[in-house]
Amino acid sequence: MRALLLVGLGGGAGSIFRYLTSVAVTRYFQGVFPLAIFIVNISGCFMIGLFLGLLERVLLANPDLKLLFVTGFCGGYTTFSTFSAENVNLIQSGHYLTAFLYIAASVLTGMAAVWLGFMLAKL
């Protein structure tokens, strides 16, 4: 139950922060390029790297902090950060082909799933 509360608290905060970031970026920069989501995704990647590094560096391998900040906050802010962290881990472990296949399959299958869902909704 404790884990669920930590993930929920962090995820809620991350979702609110994602919304506020998107609103702020869209307010000042409008155009065809989805800059708001791009900034959310890249800043989320930076934050998950920062959190993971700090948790490892300071030896705060506290599972509660990881649930709150990494799984919860970053997961609520953007799952792209987790996706990127998993790929960095695969590459650092020498699993280059697996990382490439995971990236390609995720992007292509994700786009196909969005298209399929959109088409089904039109029926």
N, C-alpha and C positions, 0 to 999 in steps of 0.2 A: 504494500500500500504506500509506503514511504517513497519508493521509486516512482510510482505513478504520480504522486503529488509533485515531486521534484521535476519530472519531465513536463507535467502539465503547467506548472508555474513558469518554468523556463520557456516552454513552447508558446504560452500565451504572451509572455513579454517579447519573444522573438517575432511573433506575428504582428503585434502592435508596432514594434520597431520597423518591421518591413513595410507596413502600411505608411507610417510617418515618413520614412525615407523616400518611398515612392511618391507620396504627395509633394514633398519638398522638391524633389528633382523635377517632377512634372511641372511644378509651378514656375520654375525658372528656365527649363529647357524643354521645348516641345519640338517634335519632328517625327520623321518616319522611323528612325532607329529607336528601338525600345531601350533608351538610355536608363530609365529608372530601374528596370529589372536587371539590366546589365550591371549597374552599380550595386544593386542588392546582391546579386550573385557573386561578384568579385569581392565585395567587402565581406560577405559571408565566408568566402574561402579564406580571406585574410584572418578573420576572427577565429575560425575553427583551427587554423594553424597556430595562431597565437595562444588560444586556450590549451590546445594539446601540448604545445611547447612549454608553456608555463607550468602546466600540471606535471609534466615530466621533469622539468628543470628544478623546480622547487620541491620535487619529491612529494608532491601532494597528490599521490595516486589515489586520492579519496574518491571512491566510486560515486559518492553523493555529488561532489563538485562536477564530475564528468557528466553525470546525468542531468544536472541543472544547466550547465553551460554548453556542453558539446551536443548531447542528445536533445535536450530541451530547447535552449535558446537558439542554437544554430539550426536545429531541425525545424523550429517554428519560423525562423528568419528565412532560411532557404535550404532545401535538401540538396541543392547543387553543391553546397560546401561539403557535405558528407560524401557525395559522389566524387568530388575532386580529391578529398583526403584519402578515400579508398584507393583511387588510382595512384596517388603518390606512394602509398604504402606498397602497392603491387610493383611499381617501378623500382622503389628502393629495395624490394625483396628479389629483384631480378626477373620478375614475371612480366616481361615486356609484351609478349604476345597476348597474354591474358588481359593486360591493361588495354592494349589496342582493341582487342575484341570487345571488351566490356564497354569502352567508350563508344565504338561504332555501333554496337548492338543497342546500347541505351539510347543514343541519339536517334538512330533510325527507327527502332521499335517504338520509342516514345512518340515520335512524329506520326508514325502509322497509327498508333493507338488514339491519338488526338483526332486524326482524320476519321478513323473508323467510328469513334464516339460521336463526332459531329454528324457524320452521314446517317448513323442509326437514329439520332435525335430528329433528323429531318423526315424520317419515314412516318 
